[in-house]
């Protein structure tokens, strides 16, 4: 037989056996028989010098990597909102039911179904995002910040429950799952390991984020998959269809997935999972509850951070005791001075804990910690956040006193106590809060000043006396180029980024200001409602509390913030220096009879005369529906510079395209 043909046979047969063994837990041949086939394949590969891309011999790990390559996900990997108890879980469900009922009352002709629920185990490992193109695994990455992760393809290829090739070959998909180390595997590993591993979660994460794929292979990791995050074409009606798709394409899906119509049944199942948690061969730290119907998910949508149609139910956190050694006081962006406890190092949930949270002086008093230095305290670690101190082991005040600072630990300014918190009001000359305020202003979700970092903020504070965000717009090339680590290119890049940031919209500017008690959703709502910076600055508490999601505390924070003369002067200075802080133009009245009316349109590539958001707004105003993926239902693809797979797919499907931006602008102007 031709060697290549025999290699193809062996790869197919061995991959089938791997699937039956690692994914289905149903081995069809003995280990000895498998080894004979595997050895034959290795011999053929050595003799021919050829290796097929999905050969099982590629799972042993390759050469040491130089570093991780950033990978931008095709679709965001969202965090999940958390419910710490049953009351919070019921509150989530109440919000879901209200949103569904509100939608149905406005759309009686096309109502959403009664919510159904699916419960999945929340694995305690490392999130994986796998990319398959035409059936082949082409990339694997960590979650990262949800938008960009670290490429770990070489490491993930060593996980034998991860398919290197799948039957679905119609374009590109992204599949999410969790890389884990089974507890039984951890125990066997530690029996012979020179350096035993402390925890299965850290063992999995450490293996996947290890630059030596051979180390990953030695850990014998496993993976379960639970979501299709992106697809060029395929759509699902419900969660069951998505799970069937994953199983049909040889992904390992955890069998402990349950579906319910009644929310009370969800509560019972959660209790059963928690009760049986210790019998599992892997770590879980909770369960995830999702709405099953995909159209309902689309209608419910997302907040700034979380999908509204899913929530993570967190099991009771792990606790232990240790000795409280000292308390440090740190200054934040708003001037709040926060205590940080230093404790004797102790193992908790697989990590060594030496720092713990103490929220404020009120927290110290409430937990009977005022005289606790040198005594034993309870600590709890929940998820991956810094552990918190729950209280003293004994009731007696038998330790040394925690002394509350009267002056700012950074600048020496007298502190003011407001409620349970201490504040430094030295906004202009307290270095840590000034640096934090400038760093926040420049951050991606705010003014998005490229090349800027906290180190840059510190350097500008120390060497060029930058004391507020407005000072950034007064920087000069001759001053920057003299700084250490600032060459001509870096100086020019920073000045260009600052100039570009002047065009950020009103919502971004409001968020960049760092108004206390407001996040991105609140600042965007303010921008959309008032559409004018000075109107927001002059708004009253009575006006603000009438707006969605603005309560009394948030309204007071907004009014107090803009009433501060320091804030007013800083804003006017930035406006004088060219910062626009303008709301986007109000959407035009939809034109029903236009070239774009009724068309499903996909934008791809880079546009230069319009931003992607501007193009979307104008197309929607002309009656188009703008979507993110190309399918047979797409009517038109608009391709800018460096358009890739979406444009190619449009050509394959015979979908009309506009590949000239001048033509696009002409049509938009003509129709508008």
C-alpha positions as semicolon CSV with decimal commas, in nm:
position;residue;x (nm);y (nm);z (nm)
1;X;0,000;0,000;0,000
2;X;0,113;0,355;-0,074
3;X;0,274;0,495;0,248
4;X;0,073;0,818;0,234
5;X;-0,252;0,628;0,196
6;X;-0,161;0,405;0,491
7;X;-0,074;0,711;0,701
8;X;-0,413;0,862;0,623
9;X;-0,580;0,536;0,728
10;X;-0,385;0,522;1,052
11;X;-0,453;0,887;1,140
12;X;-0,827;0,838;1,082
13;X;-0,836;0,516;1,282
14;X;-0,625;0,645;1,572
15;X;-0,824;0,968;1,596
16;X;-1,144;0,765;1,609
17;X;-1,001;0,558;1,895
18;X;-0,887;0,875;2,073
19;X;-1,238;1,015;2,039
20;X;-1,395;0,698;2,179
21;X;-1,146;0,687;2,467
22;X;-1,103;1,052;2,571
23;X;-1,433;1,209;2,468
24;X;-1,687;0,926;2,488
25;X;-1,510;0,724;2,765
26;X;-1,585;0,412;2,559
27;X;-1,253;0,255;2,444
28;X;-1,291;0,013;2,154
29;X;-0,945;-0,147;2,157
30;X;-0,684;-0,229;2,419
31;X;-0,390;-0,004;2,497
32;X;-0,157;-0,262;2,344
33;X;-0,349;-0,263;2,015
34;X;-0,354;0,116;2,011
35;X;0,022;0,131;2,071
36;X;0,090;-0,100;1,775
37;X;-0,105;0,128;1,540
38;X;0,059;0,438;1,687
39;X;0,410;0,294;1,650
40;X;0,338;0,204;1,289
41;X;0,235;0,564;1,219
42;X;0,547;0,703;1,386
43;X;0,766;0,475;1,171
44;X;0,592;0,584;0,850
45;X;0,625;0,951;0,941
46;X;0,997;0,909;1,013
47;X;1,060;0,721;0,689
48;X;0,860;0,958;0,469
49;X;0,948;1,282;0,646
50;X;0,581;1,383;0,626
51;X;0,328;1,443;0,905
52;X;-0,044;1,501;0,849
53;X;-0,179;1,809;1,033
54;X;-0,427;1,606;1,243
55;X;-0,185;1,325;1,324
56;X;-0,207;1,212;1,689
57;X;0,174;1,221;1,703
58;X;0,145;1,601;1,714
59;X;-0,013;1,588;2,060
60;X;0,314;1,523;2,246
61;X;0,427;1,886;2,240
62;X;0,682;2,057;2,020
63;X;0,969;2,299;2,059
64;X;0,992;2,560;2,335
65;X;0,803;2,876;2,237
66;X;0,953;3,225;2,265
67;X;0,634;3,391;2,391
68;X;0,258;3,413;2,359
69;X;0,113;3,582;2,051
70;X;-0,194;3,800;2,116
71;X;-0,512;3,669;1,954
72;X;-0,818;3,888;1,893
73;X;-1,136;3,687;1,934
74;X;-1,384;3,696;1,646
75;X;-1,662;3,748;1,900
76;X;-1,633;3,878;2,260
77;X;-1,597;3,630;2,546
78;X;-1,830;3,777;2,807
79;X;-1,795;3,754;3,181
80;X;-2,096;3,629;3,377
81;X;-2,290;3,817;3,642
82;X;-2,272;3,635;3,974
83;X;-2,535;3,532;4,226
84;X;-2,392;3,453;4,568
85;X;-2,718;3,326;4,718
86;X;-3,069;3,213;4,630
87;X;-3,214;3,563;4,677
88;X;-2,975;3,708;4,418
89;X;-3,056;3,421;4,184
90;X;-3,429;3,486;4,215
91;X;-3,365;3,856;4,152
92;X;-3,189;3,765;3,828
93;X;-3,484;3,551;3,721
94;X;-3,729;3,829;3,810
95;X;-3,537;4,067;3,583
96;X;-3,543;3,811;3,302
97;X;-3,920;3,759;3,335
98;X;-3,980;4,135;3,340
99;X;-3,775;4,191;3,025
100;X;-3,952;3,905;2,847
101;X;-4,295;4,032;2,950
102;X;-4,207;4,388;2,847
103;X;-4,099;4,265;2,505
104;X;-4,409;4,051;2,459
105;X;-4,640;4,337;2,552
106;X;-4,482;4,547;2,277
107;X;-4,465;4,263;2,023
108;X;-4,789;4,067;2,063
109;X;-4,764;3,929;1,710
110;X;-4,424;3,765;1,770
111;X;-4,391;3,693;2,142
112;X;-4,100;3,520;2,311
113;X;-4,168;3,177;2,462
114;X;-4,191;3,118;2,834
115;X;-3,830;3,108;2,961
116;X;-3,670;2,766;2,988
117;X;-3,346;2,710;3,178
118;X;-3,031;2,506;3,134
119;X;-2,782;2,437;3,415
120;X;-2,417;2,366;3,341
121;X;-2,134;2,300;3,582
122;X;-1,895;2,591;3,628
123;X;-1,553;2,434;3,584
124;X;-1,258;2,565;3,781
125;X;-0,992;2,563;3,509
126;X;-0,882;2,792;3,227
127;X;-1,120;2,919;2,958
128;X;-1,030;2,805;2,606
129;X;-1,139;2,968;2,280
130;X;-1,079;2,742;1,978
131;X;-1,097;2,858;1,616
132;X;-1,175;2,610;1,338
133;X;-1,162;2,705;0,970
134;X;-1,298;2,460;0,715
135;X;-1,293;2,193;0,983
136;X;-0,930;2,236;1,093
137;X;-0,815;2,367;1,432
138;X;-0,620;2,680;1,335
139;X;-0,599;2,873;1,664
140;X;-0,655;2,834;2,037
141;X;-0,634;3,111;2,294
142;X;-0,703;3,206;2,653
143;X;-0,991;3,436;2,740
144;X;-0,759;3,730;2,817
145;X;-0,965;4,046;2,862
146;X;-1,256;3,903;2,664
147;X;-1,146;4,077;2,343
148;X;-0,782;3,971;2,310
149;X;-0,629;3,656;2,457
150;X;-0,300;3,469;2,437
151;X;-0,247;3,224;2,152
152;X;-0,186;2,877;2,298
153;X;-0,246;2,653;1,996
154;X;0,064;2,439;2,053
155;X;-0,041;2,373;2,413
156;X;-0,407;2,297;2,334
157;X;-0,312;2,051;2,060
158;X;-0,172;1,827;2,336
159;X;-0,520;1,784;2,494
160;X;-0,649;1,458;2,353
161;X;-1,016;1,544;2,407
162;X;-0,974;1,847;2,175
163;X;-1,052;1,751;1,813
164;X;-0,784;1,863;1,567
165;X;-1,034;1,829;1,284
166;X;-1,415;1,835;1,291
167;X;-1,685;1,733;1,041
168;X;-1,822;2,089;1,012
169;X;-1,629;2,246;0,723
170;X;-1,851;2,538;0,620
171;X;-1,634;2,838;0,713
172;X;-1,503;2,951;1,051
173;X;-1,637;2,889;1,401
174;X;-1,514;2,973;1,751
175;X;-1,589;2,724;2,028
176;X;-1,546;2,795;2,398
177;X;-1,472;2,547;2,673
178;X;-1,265;2,491;2,985
179;X;-0,925;2,328;3,010
180;X;-0,903;2,123;3,330
181;X;-0,689;1,865;3,506
182;X;-0,888;1,574;3,645
183;X;-0,826;1,514;4,016
184;X;-0,736;1,150;3,956
185;X;-0,479;1,260;3,697
186;X;-0,339;1,515;3,944
187;X;-0,300;1,245;4,209
188;X;-0,117;1,011;3,969
189;X;0,105;1,296;3,851
190;X;0,204;1,388;4,206
191;X;0,301;1,028;4,291
192;X;0,614;1,058;4,074
193;X;0,658;1,434;4,025
194;X;0,980;1,599;4,144
195;X;0,770;1,905;4,232
196;X;0,413;1,800;4,323
197;X;0,130;2,028;4,207
198;X;-0,087;2,182;4,478
199;X;-0,412;2,234;4,295
200;X;-0,582;2,101;3,981
201;X;-0,697;2,445;3,869
202;X;-0,351;2,598;3,891
203;X;-0,202;2,286;3,734
204;X;-0,425;2,325;3,427
205;X;-0,377;2,700;3,397
206;X;-0,002;2,669;3,449
207;X;0,025;2,398;3,185
208;X;-0,175;2,589;2,925
209;X;0,016;2,911;2,988
210;X;0,352;2,734;2,978
211;X;0,588;2,816;2,693
212;X;0,697;2,453;2,677
213;X;0,415;2,248;2,515
214;X;0,584;1,929;2,631
215;X;0,505;2,034;2,988
216;X;0,143;2,075;2,886
217;X;0,141;1,728;2,737
218;X;0,286;1,576;3,056
219;X;-0,007;1,712;3,260
220;X;-0,258;1,503;3,055
221;X;-0,523;1,776;3,055
222;X;-0,888;1,739;2,966
223;X;-1,141;1,984;2,825
224;X;-1,519;2,027;2,820
225;X;-1,698;2,251;2,569
226;X;-2,020;2,445;2,614
227;X;-2,058;2,727;2,362
228;X;-2,026;2,826;1,997
229;X;-1,929;3,191;2,028
230;X;-1,890;3,273;1,659
231;X;-1,993;3,120;1,329
232;X;-1,983;3,242;0,971
233;X;-2,324;3,094;0,902
234;X;-2,472;2,837;1,139
235;X;-2,750;2,943;1,377
236;X;-2,923;2,758;1,660
237;X;-3,281;2,782;1,780
238;X;-3,195;2,681;2,135
239;X;-2,921;2,558;2,365
240;X;-3,002;2,192;2,298
241;X;-2,930;2,239;1,927
242;X;-2,594;2,398;2,010
243;X;-2,499;2,109;2,238
244;X;-2,603;1,858;1,969
245;X;-2,383;2,044;1,720
246;X;-2,085;2,023;1,957
247;X;-2,137;1,651;2,017
248;X;-2,180;1,582;1,645
249;X;-1,850;1,759;1,584
250;X;-1,664;1,547;1,838
251;X;-1,636;1,804;2,116
252;X;-1,649;1,670;2,469
253;X;-1,968;1,799;2,634
254;X;-2,014;1,740;3,005
255;X;-2,303;1,500;3,069
256;X;-2,420;1,697;3,374
257;X;-2,631;1,940;3,169
258;X;-2,994;1,963;3,278
259;X;-3,295;2,148;3,137
260;X;-3,595;2,283;3,326
261;X;-3,917;2,473;3,259
262;X;-3,976;2,580;3,621
263;X;-3,734;2,797;3,815
264;X;-3,806;2,612;4,140
265;X;-3,667;2,299;3,976
266;X;-3,350;2,495;3,901
267;X;-3,315;2,565;4,275
268;X;-3,343;2,194;4,359
269;X;-3,086;2,097;4,099
270;X;-2,836;2,354;4,228
271;X;-2,870;2,210;4,578
272;X;-2,809;1,859;4,440
273;X;-2,498;1,972;4,249
274;X;-2,356;2,139;4,557
275;X;-2,427;1,834;4,770
276;X;-2,256;1,597;4,524
277;X;-1,970;1,833;4,436
278;X;-1,713;1,630;4,629
279;X;-1,782;1,316;4,424
280;X;-1,670;1,474;4,096
281;X;-1,330;1,400;3,942
282;X;-1,270;1,768;3,868
283;X;-1,305;2,103;4,042
284;X;-1,614;2,318;4,006
285;X;-1,683;2,643;4,188
286;X;-2,051;2,677;4,101
287;X;-2,303;2,633;3,825
288;X;-2,415;2,846;3,531
289;X;-2,783;2,906;3,458
290;X;-2,878;3,016;3,106
291;X;-3,198;3,083;2,914
292;X;-3,230;2,808;2,651
293;X;-3,408;2,995;2,369
294;X;-3,164;3,177;2,139
295;X;-3,409;3,444;2,022
296;X;-3,478;3,531;2,385
297;X;-3,102;3,564;2,443
298;X;-3,079;3,802;2,149
299;X;-3,365;4,016;2,281
300;X;-3,232;4,025;2,638
301;X;-2,887;4,123;2,511
302;X;-2,599;4,242;2,727
303;X;-2,500;4,502;2,984
304;X;-2,154;4,659;2,959
305;X;-2,005;4,345;3,112
306;X;-2,253;4,057;3,122
307;X;-2,517;3,878;2,918
308;X;-2,859;3,936;3,076
309;X;-2,963;3,580;2,985
310;X;-2,708;3,397;3,200
311;X;-2,584;3,405;3,557
312;X;-2,318;3,216;3,754
313;X;-2,430;3,075;4,087
314;X;-2,131;3,067;4,319
315;X;-2,096;2,795;4,578
316;X;-1,992;2,875;4,931
317;X;-1,637;3,007;4,936
318;X;-1,352;2,823;5,104
319;X;-1,235;2,949;5,441
320;X;-0,941;2,908;5,679
321;X;-0,762;3,095;5,958
322;X;-0,429;3,277;5,977
323;X;-0,259;3,555;6,175
324;X;-0,314;3,924;6,095
325;X;0,036;4,078;6,091
326;X;-0,011;4,441;5,975
327;X;-0,231;4,682;5,780
328;X;-0,118;4,908;5,495
329;X;-0,319;5,206;5,367
330;X;-0,344;5,269;4,992
331;X;-0,475;5,575;4,805
332;X;-0,702;5,529;4,502
333;X;-0,819;5,741;4,207
334;X;-1,100;5,912;4,397
335;X;-0,881;5,985;4,701
336;X;-1,032;5,699;4,898
337;X;-0,778;5,553;5,143
338;X;-0,829;5,176;5,170
339;X;-0,675;4,933;5,421
340;X;-0,493;4,621;5,297
341;X;-0,424;4,346;5,550
342;X;-0,095;4,155;5,553
343;X;-0,135;3,804;5,697
344;X;0,087;3,508;5,763
345;X;0,101;3,313;5,434
346;X;-0,151;3,032;5,427
347;X;-0,271;2,782;5,164
348;X;-0,632;2,844;5,060
349;X;-0,814;2,699;4,757
350;X;-0,483;2,603;4,598
351;X;-0,302;2,936;4,633
352;X;-0,077;3,095;4,894
353;X;-0,254;3,391;5,053
354;X;-0,056;3,674;5,215
355;X;-0,281;3,980;5,148
356;X;-0,647;4,025;5,236
357;X;-0,916;4,283;5,174
358;X;-1,039;4,521;5,443
359;X;-1,287;4,755;5,278
360;X;-1,274;5,054;5,513
361;X;-1,257;5,158;5,879
362;X;-1,623;5,066;5,919
363;X;-1,540;4,715;5,802
364;X;-1,264;4,692;6,062
365;X;-1,498;4,801;6,342
366;X;-1,786;4,577;6,232
367;X;-1,564;4,268;6,221
368;X;-1,413;4,335;6,565
369;X;-1,067;4,383;6,415
370;X;-0,971;4,713;6,578
371;X;-0,753;4,524;6,831
372;X;-0,661;4,224;6,615
373;X;-0,298;4,271;6,508
374;X;-0,104;3,958;6,596
375;X;-0,420;3,748;6,648
376;X;-0,580;3,470;6,445
377;X;-0,854;3,567;6,199
378;X;-1,093;3,391;5,963
379;X;-1,028;3,452;5,592
380;X;-1,230;3,350;5,287
381;X;-1,130;3,323;4,923
382;X;-1,407;3,347;4,664
383;X;-1,321;3,289;4,296
384;X;-0,987;3,442;4,202
385;X;-1,033;3,771;4,386
386;X;-0,814;3,878;4,676
387;X;-0,935;3,702;4,993
388;X;-1,126;3,891;5,259
389;X;-1,100;3,882;5,637
390;X;-1,428;3,769;5,793
391;X;-1,346;3,843;6,157
392;X;-1,144;3,737;6,462
393;X;-1,136;3,377;6,577
394;X;-1,190;3,490;6,939
395;X;-1,421;3,763;7,066
396;X;-1,161;3,919;7,299
397;X;-0,977;4,239;7,206
398;X;-0,648;4,067;7,275
399;X;-0,431;4,200;6,992
400;X;-0,248;4,519;6,909
401;X;-0,451;4,814;6,786
402;X;-0,492;4,900;6,416
403;X;-0,413;5,270;6,403
404;X;-0,621;5,468;6,155
405;X;-0,412;5,727;5,969
406;X;-0,493;6,093;6,022
407;X;-0,278;6,210;5,731
408;X;-0,262;6,070;5,380
409;X;0,007;5,799;5,366
410;X;0,118;5,930;5,026
411;X;0,116;6,310;5,060
412;X;0,060;6,386;5,428
413;X;-0,262;6,582;5,368
414;X;-0,519;6,565;5,654
415;X;-0,774;6,291;5,589
416;X;-1,150;6,337;5,600
417;X;-1,386;6,059;5,709
418;X;-1,706;6,032;5,506
419;X;-1,926;5,756;5,637
420;X;-1,711;5,446;5,673
421;X;-1,436;5,569;5,439
422;X;-1,129;5,790;5,473
423;X;-1,049;6,035;5,192
424;X;-0,753;6,247;5,090
425;X;-0,889;6,569;4,936
426;X;-0,553;6,679;4,798
427;X;-0,655;6,622;4,436
428;X;-0,374;6,823;4,277
429;X;-0,071;6,708;4,472
430;X;-0,140;6,352;4,591
431;X;0,061;6,141;4,352
432;X;-0,115;5,800;4,360
433;X;-0,465;5,939;4,308
434;X;-0,344;6,178;4,037
435;X;-0,159;5,902;3,852
436;X;-0,462;5,671;3,881
437;X;-0,697;5,946;3,759
438;X;-0,478;6,016;3,454
439;X;-0,436;5,645;3,378
440;X;-0,813;5,595;3,393
441;X;-0,870;5,895;3,167
442;X;-0,637;5,747;2,904
443;X;-0,768;5,389;2,929
444;X;-0,924;5,199;2,639
445;X;-1,287;5,236;2,750
446;X;-1,233;5,607;2,817
447;X;-1,030;5,835;2,586
448;X;-0,838;5,536;2,448
449;X;-0,501;5,713;2,422
450;X;-0,280;5,458;2,249
451;X;0,071;5,387;2,381
452;X;-0,026;5,534;2,722
453;X;0,038;5,336;3,041
454;X;0,055;5,383;3,417
455;X;0,434;5,401;3,387
456;X;0,391;5,689;3,142
457;X;0,156;5,864;3,384
458;X;0,410;5,830;3,666
459;X;0,692;5,961;3,446
460;X;0,488;6,259;3,329
461;X;0,389;6,336;3,688
462;X;0,749;6,319;3,814
463;X;0,931;6,490;3,528
464;X;0,681;6,721;3,355
465;X;0,449;6,807;3,647
466;X;0,138;6,663;3,481
467;X;-0,122;6,697;3,757
468;X;-0,452;6,640;3,579
469;X;-0,578;6,489;3,251
470;X;-0,609;6,837;3,099
471;X;-0,230;6,878;3,130
472;X;-0,184;6,594;2,881
473;X;-0,308;6,820;2,603
474;X;-0,043;7,083;2,680
475;X;0,252;6,846;2,630
476;X;0,512;6,953;2,373
477;X;0,741;6,743;2,156
478;X;1,057;6,917;2,284
479;X;0,964;6,833;2,643
480;X;0,874;6,470;2,576
481;X;1,178;6,386;2,365
482;X;1,409;6,477;2,655
483;X;1,256;6,217;2,885
484;X;1,423;5,885;2,958
485;X;1,293;5,607;2,729
486;X;1,124;5,870;2,512
487;X;1,275;5,885;2,165
488;X;1,140;6,093;1,880
489;X;0,911;5,814;1,762
490;X;0,753;5,753;2,102
491;X;0,705;6,125;2,159
492;X;0,543;6,169;1,817
493;X;0,319;5,866;1,870
494;X;0,196;5,992;2,206
495;X;0,121;6,340;2,072
496;X;-0,063;6,189;1,775
497;X;-0,266;5,965;2,007
498;X;-0,354;6,264;2,225
499;X;-0,465;6,461;1,920
500;X;-0,674;6,169;1,799
501;X;-0,840;6,132;2,140
502;X;-0,985;6,483;2,114
503;X;-1,250;6,337;1,882
504;X;-1,380;6,081;2,135
505;X;-1,754;6,106;2,181
506;X;-1,938;6,248;2,479
507;X;-2,003;5,912;2,645
508;X;-1,632;5,820;2,638
509;X;-1,537;6,161;2,777
510;X;-1,787;6,135;3,063
511;X;-1,656;5,790;3,154
512;X;-1,298;5,919;3,134
513;X;-1,376;6,188;3,392
514;X;-1,427;5,917;3,652
515;X;-1,754;6,039;3,802
516;X;-1,801;5,848;4,130
517;X;-2,066;5,573;4,130
518;X;-2,107;5,579;3,751
519;X;-1,996;5,322;3,496
520;X;-1,997;5,301;3,117
521;X;-2,368;5,226;3,087
522;X;-2,463;5,528;3,300
523;X;-2,236;5,771;3,117
524;X;-2,362;5,648;2,779
525;X;-2,720;5,691;2,895
526;X;-2,642;6,047;3,007
527;X;-2,479;6,124;2,671
528;X;-2,771;5,980;2,474
529;X;-3,030;6,163;2,685
530;X;-2,877;6,512;2,714
531;X;-2,653;6,507;2,403
532;X;-2,466;6,811;2,541
533;X;-2,187;6,825;2,798
534;X;-2,295;7,148;2,966
535;X;-2,654;7,028;2,995
536;X;-2,525;6,730;3,194
537;X;-2,304;6,955;3,405
538;X;-2,606;7,170;3,492
539;X;-2,849;6,884;3,555
540;X;-3,022;6,871;3,895
541;X;-3,073;6,575;4,124
542;X;-3,448;6,595;4,056
543;X;-3,391;6,567;3,681
544;X;-3,138;6,286;3,705
545;X;-3,342;6,053;3,927
546;X;-3,610;6,048;3,658
547;X;-3,366;5,878;3,418
548;X;-3,335;5,498;3,384
549;X;-3,110;5,326;3,642
550;X;-3,024;5,652;3,821
551;X;-3,104;5,645;4,190
552;X;-3,052;5,909;4,454
553;X;-2,690;5,818;4,532
554;X;-2,583;5,822;4,167
555;X;-2,768;6,148;4,102
556;X;-2,602;6,313;4,404
557;X;-2,262;6,188;4,287
558;X;-2,309;6,337;3,940
559;X;-2,429;6,674;4,068
560;X;-2,158;6,696;4,336
561;X;-1,887;6,602;4,087
562;X;-1,980;6,874;3,837
563;X;-2,035;7,134;4,111
564;X;-1,666;7,111;4,207
565;X;-1,479;7,420;4,076
566;X;-1,171;7,201;4,017
567;X;-1,373;6,973;3,788
568;X;-1,535;7,263;3,605
569;X;-1,201;7,433;3,543
570;X;-1,041;7,110;3,421
571;X;-1,325;7,044;3,176
572;X;-1,319;7,396;3,035
573;X;-0,942;7,373;2,997
574;X;-0,975;7,054;2,793
575;X;-1,245;7,206;2,575
576;X;-1,025;7,511;2,514
577;X;-0,742;7,276;2,413
578;X;-0,956;7,110;2,146
579;X;-1,133;6,820;2,317
580;X;-1,475;6,802;2,150
581;X;-1,679;6,570;2,376
582;X;-1,966;6,578;2,129
583;X;-2,258;6,339;2,115
584;X;-2,298;6,163;1,780
585;X;-2,549;6,323;1,552
586;X;-2,904;6,222;1,632
587;X;-3,012;5,932;1,412
588;X;-3,192;6,047;1,103
589;X;-3,546;5,950;1,026
590;X;-3,537;5,611;0,858
591;X;-3,571;5,637;0,481
592;X;-3,799;5,353;0,375
593;X;-3,742;5,384;-0,001
594;X;-3,365;5,370;-0,047
595;X;-3,103;5,150;-0,211
596;X;-3,031;4,996;0,131
597;X;-3,392;4,965;0,249
598;X;-3,475;4,612;0,364
599;X;-3,127;4,478;0,290
600;X;-2,922;4,267;0,531
601;X;-2,575;4,423;0,513
602;X;-2,236;4,308;0,646
603;X;-1,946;4,552;0,699
604;X;-1,593;4,412;0,681
605;X;-1,241;4,555;0,653
606;X;-1,122;4,906;0,739
607;X;-1,309;5,218;0,631
608;X;-1,127;5,554;0,620
609;X;-1,394;5,815;0,547
610;X;-1,635;5,679;0,810
611;X;-1,592;5,487;1,131
612;X;-1,761;5,149;1,151
613;X;-2,016;5,292;1,399
614;X;-2,092;5,588;1,172
615;X;-2,140;5,363;0,870
616;X;-2,370;5,136;1,071
617;X;-2,581;5,427;1,193
618;X;-2,621;5,570;0,845
619;X;-2,708;5,233;0,691
620;X;-2,967;5,164;0,960
621;X;-3,115;5,510;0,908
622;X;-3,161;5,413;0,543
623;X;-3,351;5,099;0,639
624;X;-3,071;4,840;0,633
625;X;-3,017;4,566;0,890
626;X;-2,644;4,548;0,970
627;X;-2,519;4,207;1,088
628;X;-2,181;4,063;1,174
629;X;-2,159;3,748;0,963
630;X;-2,205;3,653;0,598
631;X;-2,466;3,391;0,516
632;X;-2,709;3,302;0,240
633;X;-2,948;3,557;0,394
634;X;-2,698;3,842;0,341
635;X;-2,800;4,085;0,065
636;X;-2,489;4,302;0,048
637;X;-2,130;4,302;0,177
638;X;-1,946;4,633;0,210
639;X;-1,572;4,571;0,209
640;X;-1,308;4,820;0,318
641;X;-0,932;4,784;0,315
642;X;-0,787;4,445;0,419
643;X;-1,122;4,268;0,402
644;X;-1,070;3,898;0,457
645;X;-1,278;3,583;0,491
646;X;-1,616;3,758;0,490
647;X;-1,546;3,914;0,149
648;X;-1,419;3,581;0,016
649;X;-1,733;3,407;0,140
650;X;-1,950;3,673;-0,025
651;X;-1,777;3,600;-0,356
652;X;-1,825;3,225;-0,307
653;X;-2,197;3,270;-0,239
654;X;-2,244;3,522;-0,520
655;X;-2,354;3,798;-0,282
656;X;-2,330;4,154;-0,422
657;X;-2,046;4,362;-0,279
658;X;-1,937;4,724;-0,259
659;X;-1,555;4,729;-0,250
660;X;-1,505;5,099;-0,324
661;X;-1,550;5,329;-0,022
662;X;-1,612;5,630;-0,249
663;X;-1,904;5,441;-0,403
664;X;-2,040;5,363;-0,055
665;X;-2,021;5,729;0,051
666;X;-2,185;5,837;-0,276
667;X;-2,475;5,599;-0,221
668;X;-2,517;5,704;0,141
669;X;-2,524;6,072;0,050
670;X;-2,752;6,014;-0,248
671;X;-3,004;5,811;-0,050
672;X;-2,990;6,032;0,259
